[in-house]
Amino acid sequence: MLDGKKIIVVLPAYNAEKTLLQTYEEIPRKIVDEIILVDDASQDMTTEVAAKLNIKTYKHENNLGYGANQKTCYLKALESGADIIIMLHPDYQYTPKLITAMASMLSSGLYDVVLGSRILGVGALKGGMPKYKFISNRILTFIQNIFLNYKLSEYHTGYRAFTRRVLTEIPLLENSDDFAFDNEMLAQIIYFGFDIAEVTCPTKYFEDASSINFRRSVKYGLEVLWTSIRFRLSKHGIKQFALFNGSGKKYEVDNEKGLIHSDV
């Protein structure tokens, strides 16, 4: 608990057997009330390691994608009564030691979202980010700052913290089940007027850390541009997209279909 708020860390996992323990050990348990891991049909012993660590774990029977994994993470965190939800990759690419700072910023009531930025300072290249990814990150961020009329150091970090209100008021279910989910979610957060803070985050690139290949990076880049275009068209009332319509939708989880709409 922090200022009476329940803090839950969610871990969207896929083949995280080798890095899960190290990630878990650095999570500040003094303020974190619960840890939830969602395993997206890993091919290794991720769920077995999680069980040994006594982490509350949910497993997709089929691989549904990075975005679908997060949707389940957030659903389960909300069901558990979280006031603050922190999404941390269990591949140890981002340091869990920033959780206290990120949660405190949300608890203060000054911000709705906190991002761990690899670009602020010198964390990205120093941590081993491939140069082509760094350059594409800078180009896409420049474009999005123009299209979204906002100013962030990057839109592509996978280290994020949210208040409960954010997750219950943006239309998460309209987002991609793949890697575009992160960017679409951030565009929604800006579209609906939530306040975002950034903190400098060192990052590590190594063999066991998850990372998408060049081909999927190109696909992701095109999806980012499409998200930005839809944002502008919606803002100007030229064309409406489900991504930026509706809020507070009810949903439920299904092991085979992932997060789905619910009429309940």
C-alpha positions as CSV (number, residue, x, y, z in Angstrom):
1,M,0.0,0.0,0.0
2,L,1.1,3.6,-0.7
3,D,-1.1,6.3,0.7
4,G,-3.9,3.8,1.1
5,K,-3.8,2.8,-2.5
6,K,-3.4,-0.8,-3.6
7,I,-0.5,-1.3,-6.0
8,I,-0.3,-4.3,-8.4
9,V,2.6,-5.1,-10.7
10,V,1.6,-7.0,-13.8
11,L,4.0,-9.1,-15.8
12,P,3.1,-9.9,-19.4
13,A,5.3,-13.0,-19.9
14,Y,6.4,-15.0,-22.9
15,N,9.4,-17.4,-22.5
16,A,10.6,-15.5,-19.5
17,E,12.0,-18.5,-17.6
18,K,15.6,-17.3,-17.5
19,T,14.9,-13.7,-16.3
20,L,11.8,-13.9,-14.2
21,L,13.6,-14.6,-10.9
22,Q,15.9,-11.7,-11.3
23,T,13.0,-9.4,-12.2
24,Y,10.9,-10.6,-9.3
25,E,13.7,-10.2,-6.7
26,E,14.1,-6.5,-7.5
27,I,10.4,-5.7,-7.2
28,P,10.0,-3.5,-4.0
29,R,7.6,-5.6,-2.0
30,K,7.3,-3.0,0.7
31,I,4.9,-1.0,-1.4
32,V,3.7,-3.6,-4.0
33,D,0.7,-5.5,-2.7
34,E,0.4,-8.1,-5.4
35,I,2.2,-9.4,-8.5
36,I,0.2,-10.9,-11.4
37,L,1.8,-12.8,-14.3
38,V,0.0,-13.7,-17.5
39,D,1.8,-16.3,-19.5
40,D,1.0,-16.2,-23.2
41,A,1.5,-19.9,-24.0
42,S,5.3,-19.9,-23.4
43,Q,7.4,-22.7,-24.7
44,D,9.6,-22.8,-21.7
45,M,9.2,-23.2,-17.9
46,T,7.9,-19.7,-17.2
47,T,4.8,-20.8,-15.3
48,E,6.7,-23.3,-13.3
49,V,9.2,-20.6,-12.2
50,A,6.3,-18.3,-11.4
51,A,4.7,-21.1,-9.3
52,K,7.9,-21.6,-7.3
53,L,7.9,-17.8,-6.6
54,N,4.3,-18.0,-5.5
55,I,3.3,-15.4,-8.1
56,K,-0.4,-15.3,-9.0
57,T,-0.4,-16.6,-12.6
58,Y,-2.8,-16.9,-15.5
59,K,-2.0,-18.8,-18.6
60,H,-3.3,-18.4,-22.2
61,E,-3.8,-21.8,-23.7
62,N,-2.9,-20.4,-27.1
63,N,-0.4,-17.6,-28.0
64,L,-2.7,-14.6,-28.4
65,G,-0.1,-11.8,-28.7
66,Y,1.6,-9.1,-26.7
67,G,-1.4,-6.8,-26.7
68,A,-3.8,-9.6,-25.7
69,N,-1.5,-10.5,-22.9
70,Q,-1.6,-7.0,-21.5
71,K,-5.4,-6.9,-21.8
72,T,-5.6,-9.9,-19.5
73,C,-3.1,-8.4,-17.2
74,Y,-5.1,-5.3,-16.7
75,L,-8.4,-7.1,-16.4
76,K,-7.0,-9.3,-13.6
77,A,-5.4,-6.3,-11.8
78,L,-8.7,-4.4,-11.9
79,E,-10.5,-7.5,-10.6
80,S,-8.1,-7.6,-7.7
81,G,-8.9,-4.1,-6.7
82,A,-5.8,-2.3,-8.0
83,D,-5.7,1.5,-7.6
84,I,-2.3,1.7,-9.3
85,I,-1.2,-0.8,-12.0
86,I,2.5,-1.0,-13.1
87,M,3.3,-3.0,-16.2
88,L,6.8,-4.4,-16.1
89,H,8.3,-6.8,-18.6
90,P,9.7,-9.9,-16.9
91,D,12.6,-10.1,-19.2
92,Y,14.7,-7.8,-17.0
93,Q,15.1,-5.2,-19.7
94,Y,13.7,-2.5,-17.4
95,T,14.7,-2.1,-13.8
96,P,12.0,-2.8,-11.2
97,K,13.8,-0.4,-8.9
98,L,11.8,2.5,-10.4
99,I,8.5,1.1,-9.3
100,T,8.5,3.1,-6.1
101,A,9.1,6.4,-7.8
102,M,6.5,5.7,-10.5
103,A,3.8,4.6,-8.0
104,S,4.6,7.6,-5.8
105,M,4.0,10.0,-8.8
106,L,0.6,8.5,-9.4
107,S,-0.3,8.4,-5.8
108,S,0.3,12.1,-5.5
109,G,-2.6,12.7,-7.8
110,L,-0.6,14.9,-10.1
111,Y,-0.4,12.4,-12.9
112,D,-2.5,9.6,-14.4
113,V,0.3,7.8,-16.3
114,V,4.0,7.5,-15.7
115,L,6.3,6.2,-18.4
116,G,9.8,4.8,-17.9
117,S,11.7,6.5,-20.8
118,R,14.8,5.0,-22.3
119,I,15.5,8.1,-24.3
120,L,15.7,10.7,-21.4
121,G,19.4,10.8,-20.4
122,V,21.7,8.3,-22.1
123,G,20.0,5.0,-21.1
124,A,19.1,3.6,-24.6
125,L,22.4,3.4,-26.4
126,K,24.4,2.9,-23.3
127,G,22.2,-0.1,-22.5
128,G,22.8,-1.6,-25.9
129,M,19.8,-0.5,-28.0
130,P,20.5,-1.3,-31.6
131,K,21.2,1.9,-33.5
132,Y,18.5,1.2,-36.1
133,K,15.9,1.0,-33.3
134,F,17.2,4.1,-31.7
135,I,17.0,6.1,-34.9
136,S,13.5,4.8,-35.8
137,N,12.4,5.5,-32.2
138,R,13.5,9.2,-32.6
139,I,11.9,9.5,-36.1
140,L,8.6,8.0,-35.0
141,T,8.5,10.0,-31.8
142,F,9.1,13.2,-33.7
143,I,6.2,12.4,-36.0
144,Q,3.9,11.4,-33.2
145,N,4.6,14.6,-31.2
146,I,3.4,16.5,-34.2
147,F,0.4,14.4,-35.0
148,L,-0.7,14.0,-31.4
149,N,0.1,17.6,-30.5
150,Y,2.0,16.3,-27.4
151,K,5.6,16.2,-26.3
152,L,7.1,12.9,-25.0
153,S,10.7,11.7,-25.2
154,E,9.4,8.4,-26.6
155,Y,6.2,6.6,-27.3
156,H,7.6,3.1,-27.4
157,T,8.7,2.2,-23.9
158,G,7.3,-1.0,-22.4
159,Y,7.5,0.3,-18.8
160,R,4.3,2.0,-17.8
161,A,2.3,2.8,-14.7
162,F,-1.4,3.7,-14.7
163,T,-4.2,4.8,-12.3
164,R,-7.2,2.6,-12.1
165,R,-9.3,5.4,-13.8
166,V,-7.2,5.3,-16.9
167,L,-7.7,1.6,-17.5
168,T,-11.4,1.8,-16.9
169,E,-12.0,4.8,-19.1
170,I,-10.1,4.2,-22.3
171,P,-11.4,1.6,-24.8
172,L,-8.7,-1.0,-24.3
173,L,-10.5,-3.7,-26.2
174,E,-10.3,-1.8,-29.4
175,N,-6.5,-2.0,-29.4
176,S,-4.3,-4.5,-31.3
177,D,-3.5,-7.9,-29.8
178,D,0.0,-7.5,-31.2
179,F,2.9,-5.1,-30.5
180,A,0.9,-2.0,-31.7
181,F,-1.1,-2.2,-28.5
182,D,1.3,-0.1,-26.5
183,N,1.3,2.8,-29.0
184,E,-2.4,2.7,-29.5
185,M,-3.0,2.7,-25.8
186,L,-0.7,5.8,-25.4
187,A,-2.5,7.6,-28.2
188,Q,-5.8,6.9,-26.4
189,I,-4.5,8.2,-23.2
190,I,-3.5,11.5,-24.9
191,Y,-6.8,11.6,-26.9
192,F,-8.9,11.4,-23.7
193,G,-6.8,14.0,-21.9
194,F,-4.9,12.1,-19.2
195,D,-1.8,13.6,-17.7
196,I,1.5,11.8,-18.5
197,A,4.9,12.0,-16.7
198,E,8.2,10.4,-17.7
199,V,11.1,9.2,-15.6
200,T,14.6,8.3,-16.9
201,C,14.9,4.6,-17.1
202,P,18.1,2.6,-17.8
203,T,17.6,-0.3,-20.0
204,K,19.4,-3.5,-20.9
205,Y,19.6,-5.3,-24.3
206,F,21.0,-8.8,-24.0
207,E,20.3,-12.3,-25.4
208,D,17.5,-13.3,-23.0
209,A,15.7,-10.0,-23.2
210,S,12.7,-10.0,-25.6
211,S,12.9,-7.9,-28.7
212,I,11.1,-7.9,-32.0
213,N,13.1,-8.5,-35.2
214,F,13.7,-6.0,-38.1
215,R,10.7,-7.2,-40.1
216,R,8.3,-6.9,-37.3
217,S,9.9,-3.6,-36.3
218,V,9.0,-2.2,-39.8
219,K,5.4,-3.5,-39.4
220,Y,5.2,-1.9,-36.0
221,G,6.5,1.4,-37.5
222,L,3.8,1.4,-40.1
223,E,1.2,0.7,-37.5
224,V,2.4,3.6,-35.4
225,L,2.0,6.0,-38.4
226,W,-1.5,4.6,-39.0
227,T,-2.4,5.2,-35.3
228,S,-1.2,8.8,-35.6
229,I,-3.3,9.4,-38.7
230,R,-6.4,7.9,-37.1
231,F,-5.8,10.1,-34.1
232,R,-5.8,13.3,-36.2
233,L,-8.8,12.3,-38.3
234,S,-10.7,11.6,-35.1
235,K,-9.6,14.8,-33.4
236,H,-10.7,16.9,-36.4
237,G,-14.0,15.1,-36.7
238,I,-13.2,13.9,-40.2
239,K,-13.6,10.2,-39.5
240,Q,-14.3,8.4,-36.3
241,F,-12.5,5.2,-35.3
242,A,-13.5,2.7,-32.6
243,L,-10.0,3.2,-31.2
244,F,-11.0,6.6,-30.0
245,N,-14.6,6.1,-29.2
246,G,-16.4,4.8,-26.1
247,S,-15.1,4.3,-22.6
248,G,-15.6,2.2,-19.5
249,K,-16.5,-0.9,-21.5
250,K,-17.1,-4.1,-19.5
251,Y,-15.1,-7.1,-20.4
252,E,-14.1,-10.5,-19.3
253,V,-11.3,-13.0,-20.0
254,D,-11.4,-16.3,-21.9
255,N,-8.4,-18.6,-22.0
256,E,-8.7,-19.2,-25.7
257,K,-9.9,-15.8,-26.9
258,G,-8.2,-13.6,-24.4
259,L,-10.0,-10.4,-23.4
260,I,-13.4,-10.1,-24.9
261,H,-16.4,-7.8,-24.8
262,S,-19.0,-8.7,-22.2
263,D,-22.7,-7.9,-22.2
264,V,-22.9,-8.5,-18.5
